[in-house]
Amino acid sequence: MESRLNTTIIGITMRPDWTQPRNAAFYQLDLSKNVHYDSLLNETIKNILQEHNVYDYPNELLLYKSICNYYKIDINKTYIGFGASDILDRLFRILDAKKYYVVDPCFELVPPQLEYCNKEYKRITFDELDGLQDKDAVLYVAHPNGNDGSNSCIKDYVHNFKYVISDEVYGDFDNSTSLLHSKIDNVIIVKSMSKSLGLAGFRVGFCVANDKIINQLQDIRPLYICTKASEIIISNVINMTEEVVARMQLSKSILEKTFQTVPSSANYILFKEPNAYTRKHGAKQVGNFYRMALADQESLCLL
C-alpha cells in the first residue's frame, strides 16, 4: 500500500497527495515545486536519455556553457548548484552580512534556511521598502513569487542595501522586472530549471553575481555540481525553454477565459473557486485562491 504519511522537512509539512505517482491517467500538477508538465518536453527527454550514457561522470563545463549561452551571461560571473535552494543556502553562508530583510510572499524555505545559518531576518511587505535603507543588510525578493504570482520591480531599491538577492526562478514566465542583465555589482540573481522547464528533480539552478561572490561560492562547492543525466538533459533542452513557456502561457490564457482567476506572472494559475481541474490535477489553497501548476493543453485534457 502506498504511504500516505505526512512528512515534515525543516518545519514545512509536505502534503500527502504529493506522493501520488504520475501516469497517463492521473498526476498531481500542484507539487511542492509548482512543477508544470509539458508532454512534448517529457517525450524529448525520454528519447535523449535512451541515446546517451548517464552512468559516466558529468561534464559540468558543458552545462555551464549551455546555460550561459542561452541566457547570454558571463560564465565567469555564474555559479551552478543543485537547484535554487542549494544556492540560497550557500549564499546565506558566505555573504558578510548578519541581517536580512525578506519580502513577503517569499520562497518558503528561506526563513528556515536563514535560521539554520544563524542569520537575523525580518519579514517585510513590498510597501515597506519605501524609505528602508540598511547598508549592512541583505534584501531578499522573489519576483515573480511562488504564492500570489505578483511581479514587483525592485531596481529602485537595490542601492539601499549591502546586497540584494533577486530570486527570479519564475522569471522566464515574466522577465519584465528581471535584473539578470543589469550588471549591478551588489545584486545576486538566482534562477532555476525547476520552474522554466518543470525539471525540479534534475536539481539545476544557477546564480549570477560579482567576481568576489562567485569565487566564494566556488570555494565551498561540492566536488560535482550536477549529475550526468542533468548535464545531458539541460544541455539538450534548454533551448526549448521559450516554446515550453509559450505552451504553459497558452493553457493559462484559455483557463483564464473560462474561469474566474487572479492574474499570475508565474507557472501556475490562481482559481477563485475549486473546479474540475483542481479536483483532477490537484491544487494548493493560497489565501482565498486555489493555485494549480500549469500543463500543456494535451496534458490538461481541457474540458
Secondary structure in CASP SS format (residue, H / E / C, confidence):
PFRMAT SS
TARGET T0000
AUTHOR 0000-0000-0000
METHOD secondary structure of the structure
MODEL  1
M C 1.00
E C 1.00
S C 1.00
R C 1.00
L C 1.00
N C 1.00
T E 1.00
T E 1.00
I E 1.00
I C 1.00
G C 1.00
I E 1.00
T E 1.00
M E 1.00
R C 1.00
P H 1.00
D H 1.00
W H 1.00
T H 1.00
Q C 1.00
P C 1.00
R C 1.00
N C 1.00
A C 1.00
A C 1.00
F C 1.00
Y C 1.00
Q C 1.00
L C 1.00
D C 1.00
L C 1.00
S C 1.00
K C 1.00
N C 1.00
V C 1.00
H C 1.00
Y E 1.00
D C 1.00
S H 1.00
L H 1.00
L H 1.00
N H 1.00
E H 1.00
T H 1.00
I H 1.00
K H 1.00
N H 1.00
I H 1.00
L H 1.00
Q H 1.00
E H 1.00
H C 1.00
N C 1.00
V C 1.00
Y C 1.00
D C 1.00
Y C 1.00
P C 1.00
N C 1.00
E H 1.00
L H 1.00
L H 1.00
L H 1.00
Y H 1.00
K H 1.00
S H 1.00
I H 1.00
C H 1.00
N H 1.00
Y H 1.00
Y H 1.00
K C 1.00
I C 1.00
D C 1.00
I H 1.00
N H 1.00
K H 1.00
T E 1.00
Y E 1.00
I E 1.00
G E 1.00
F C 1.00
G H 1.00
A H 1.00
S H 1.00
D H 1.00
I H 1.00
L H 1.00
D H 1.00
R H 1.00
L H 1.00
F H 1.00
R H 1.00
I H 1.00
L C 1.00
D C 1.00
A C 1.00
K C 1.00
K E 1.00
Y E 1.00
Y E 1.00
V E 1.00
V E 1.00
D C 1.00
P C 1.00
C C 1.00
F C 1.00
E C 1.00
L C 1.00
V H 1.00
P H 1.00
P H 1.00
Q H 1.00
L H 1.00
E H 1.00
Y H 1.00
C C 1.00
N C 1.00
K C 1.00
E E 1.00
Y E 1.00
K E 1.00
R E 1.00
I E 1.00
T C 1.00
F H 1.00
D H 1.00
E H 1.00
L H 1.00
D C 1.00
G C 1.00
L C 1.00
Q C 1.00
D E 1.00
K E 1.00
D E 1.00
A E 1.00
V E 1.00
L E 1.00
Y E 1.00
V E 1.00
A E 1.00
H C 1.00
P C 1.00
N C 1.00
G C 1.00
N C 1.00
D C 1.00
G C 1.00
S C 1.00
N C 1.00
S C 1.00
C C 1.00
I C 1.00
K H 1.00
D H 1.00
Y H 1.00
V H 1.00
H H 1.00
N H 1.00
F E 1.00
K E 1.00
Y E 1.00
V E 1.00
I E 1.00
S E 1.00
D E 1.00
E C 1.00
V C 1.00
Y C 1.00
G H 1.00
D H 1.00
F H 1.00
D C 1.00
N C 1.00
S C 1.00
T C 1.00
S C 1.00
L C 1.00
L C 1.00
H C 1.00
S C 1.00
K C 1.00
I C 1.00
D C 1.00
N C 1.00
V E 1.00
I E 1.00
I E 1.00
V E 1.00
K E 1.00
S E 1.00
M H 1.00
S H 1.00
K H 1.00
S H 1.00
L C 1.00
G C 1.00
L C 1.00
A H 1.00
G H 1.00
F H 1.00
R C 1.00
V C 1.00
G E 1.00
F E 1.00
C E 1.00
V E 1.00
A C 1.00
N C 1.00
D H 1.00
K H 1.00
I H 1.00
I H 1.00
N H 1.00
Q H 1.00
L H 1.00
Q H 1.00
D H 1.00
I C 1.00
R C 1.00
P C 1.00
L C 1.00
Y C 1.00
I C 1.00
C C 1.00
T C 1.00
K H 1.00
A H 1.00
S H 1.00
E H 1.00
I H 1.00
I H 1.00
I H 1.00
S H 1.00
N H 1.00
V H 1.00
I H 1.00
N H 1.00
M H 1.00
T H 1.00
E H 1.00
E H 1.00
V H 1.00
V H 1.00
A H 1.00
R H 1.00
M H 1.00
Q H 1.00
L H 1.00
S H 1.00
K H 1.00
S H 1.00
I H 1.00
L H 1.00
E H 1.00
K H 1.00
T H 1.00
F C 1.00
Q C 1.00
T E 1.00
V E 1.00
P C 1.00
S C 1.00
S C 1.00
A C 1.00
N C 1.00
Y E 1.00
I E 1.00
L E 1.00
F E 1.00
K C 1.00
E C 1.00
P C 1.00
N C 1.00
A H 1.00
Y H 1.00
T H 1.00
R H 1.00
K H 1.00
H H 1.00
G C 1.00
A C 1.00
K E 1.00
Q E 1.00
V E 1.00
G C 1.00
N C 1.00
F E 1.00
Y E 1.00
R E 1.00
M E 1.00
A E 1.00
L C 1.00
A E 1.00
D C 1.00
Q H 1.00
E H 1.00
S H 1.00
L H 1.00
C C 1.00
L C 1.00
L C 1.00
END
